[in-house]
Amino acid sequence: GILISSKYLSDAVWSRTRFCLSPAGIGWGIRLSQALMRGCVPLIAQPFVVQPFETLLHYADFSARVMMEDLPTLPASLRSLQA
């Protein structure tokens, strides 16, 4: 299933996570770093934002970009990837 939470999640929950949303925020990309450290595929929802070391790293190999207008259909898209 898909879990959306604004609360702290335990390591047990993170260990079952396949995709992690990495929206734009304040700072240098903490959500992206957390997703990578937890072993899930970052879903980068940051249009027009250059990611750290983007000139050196091929982000398409380990992440996916999502557009903000695609967020309402994102759960269905992710379910089709998991099938």
Number of C-alpha atoms within 10 A of each C-alpha: 6 11 8 7 7 5 6 6 9 8 10 8 9 15 11 11 17 15 19 22 19 23 18 16 10 7 7 11 16 14 19 22 13 14 21 16 9 17 15 20 19 25 21 23 19 17 12 6 9 9 14 13 9 9 9 7 11 10 16 8 8 12 19 15 15 18 12 13 9 11 13 9 9 15 14 11 12 14 11 9 8 7 5
